[in-house]
Amino acid sequence: MSTRWLGSTDSLPDGTFIVLAFSVGGGALMSTWLSIVHASLRGWLVATIPWVFLALLSVLRRGCATPAGGDVARVRVKPRSLIADIGWATVPLAAGGIIGVLVAAGSTMLLGVFAAACGFAPWRRMPLCRQHPGWAALSMCGGGAVALALRRADVHPMFLPIAAWILGVCGLAACVGTMRRETPSKPPGRVPQFQD
């Protein structure tokens, strides 16, 4: 029986996976819309800058949140089964499917509420999202792509950029909301008292 050691991957912030998923998904929706409207190369470049910035912010945040090897307390945990790993992997897939259905339905309010709720979900507790956020983000985007492909007749092309910006704003809010500033705690200093 083998045991694993939890290392630096447990210290990743909750927003790392969801920011990456929303940046990739929003960028894919925007690219789809740009191809439908036959945008120029300049339009493609301008429209993809926010999504690349958001994805880089997520990747850089993951790198900054991973401490050096000696800074993390190592905890012995039980080995997980393959069925549990597959079960956890279906959660981002299902969430992406729900997002795809909401995009196909053209429901701005429900999409915004669900995307904001995804920003508060404890993704860090799921092994796939914690240890492999890139694969989890692709899983979520794949679920959304399958749902959109199944309901492509219902998709209104002009809703795609709106949905992309909803995902982008919610991803940026998740990134900003989960940032933890590490400021050294200083004891309160004594206020000098002057005597007459």
N, C-alpha and C positions, 0 to 999 in steps of 0.2 A: 504494500500500500504506500503510495507516494503522497507526500505533502508538499504544498506550495507555500511560498512566502510572499506575503503582500509587501510590495515595495513602493516605489514612488508613484505608481499609477493610481493609488488610492487618494492621493492628494490633489488630483486634478479637479478644477472647479466644475460645477454643474453645467455652466454655459458653453463649455468647449464643444461638445457634440452638437447641441441644437443650433449653435451659431453656424457651424460648418454645414449642417444639413439644410438650414434655411438659405445660406448663401449659395449652395449648389442648386437647390431646388428653385430659388428665385431667379438665379441666372439662367437655368434651363427654360423656365417659363418666359423670361424676357427674350431669350434667343429664339424660342419658337415663334413668339409674336413678331420679332424682327424679320424672320424668314417669311412669315405670312404676308407682311406689308412690303416685302422686297426693299429693305432698308439698305442704304449705301454703306460702304466700308467705314466711313467716318462715324456714321450713326451706330454701327456695331461697336466700334472702339469706345465711343463715349458712353454707350449704354452698359458695357460690361465692366467699366472701371469700378462702380460701387460694389459689384459682386465679388470681384477679385480682391478689393480692399477688405471686405468683410471676411472672406475666406482666409486671407493672410492674417487678419487680426485674430481669428480663431486659432490658427496654427501657431502664431507667435505667442499667444496666451497659453497654449498648451506647453510650449517650450519654457516659458517663464515660470509656469506653475509647477514644473517638475523639478524638485530639489535635487541636490547632489545625493549620491548614494548613501553617504553616512548620516544624512540629516533626517532619515525616516526611521521611525520605530518599526521593527519587523515583527509581524504577527503571524503565527502559524494558523492556517485555516485548513478545513477539510477539502479534499478534492471534489470537484463538481462532476456531475454526470453529463454525458452528451445530450441527454434529453432536456436537462435543465438549461444547457447552453442554447439549444435550438428553441426552447420556449422563450427565453429572454430575447433571442434574435427576432422573434415574430412581433414583439412589441413595437419597435420602430417601423417595421413593415406595415403593421396595421395602422399606426398613426399616419404614415404617409398615404395609405389608402383612403383614410378619412379626409385628409387634406385634398387629395385628388378628387374625391366625390364632391366636396364643397366647392372646389374650383369649377368643376363641370356644371354644378348647379347654379353658379354665379351668385352665391350667397356671401356678400361682403361681411355682414355682421357676424355670422356664424364662423366664417373663416378667421376673422380677427380674434374672436373669443377663443377658438380652439388653438390658434397659433400662440396666443398669449398664455394659455394654459400649458401648452407644451414648454414654454419658457420656465415655468415653475415646477415642472415634473422632476423628480429625483433621478435623472438619467445616470448620475454617477454610481448609483447603487446597482445598475445593471452591468454585468461583466463585459458584454460586448461594447457598450457605449463608453465604459471606463477605460478599457484596455485597447480597443481598436475603434476610436471614434470615426475614422475614415470609412471603415466598412459599415458601421452603423448608419452613417449619413447616406451612403450609397443604398443601403437597405431601405431607408425611409424614402429616398427619392425614387427608388424602384417601385415601391408600393404606390406612390403617387402617380408614376408613369403608367402603371398597369390600370389603375382606376380611370385615368384620363383616356387611355386607349380604348377601354371598354365603353366609355360614354362620350366618345369623341363627337358624336352627332349633336350632343347637347351643349358643347363648349362654344361660348361666344368669343370670337377672337379678341374683341376689345376688353374683355375681362382679364385676359392673361397678364397685361402689365400692371393692372390694379392688384391682382393676386400676388404678383412678384414683389411689388412694393410693400404689401402687407407682410409678407414673409420677411422681407429685408428689415422693416421697422421692428418687427417682433424679435428677430435675431439680434439686432443691435441693442434693443432693450434688454434682452436676456444677457448679453455680454456685459453691458454697463451695470445691470442690476446685481450680477454675481461677482463683480470685481471686489476683491478684498485688499484694501490698502494696508500694507504691513508697516505701521509706524512704530518705532520703538516706544515702549511705555516708559515715561519718566515720572518719578515721584513728584508731586507738587512741591515746588520750592517755597521756602519761607519768605514771606513778605517782610522786607526790612522795616523795622519800626524806629522811628526817630523820637528821641527824647528831648524835651526842652531843657 
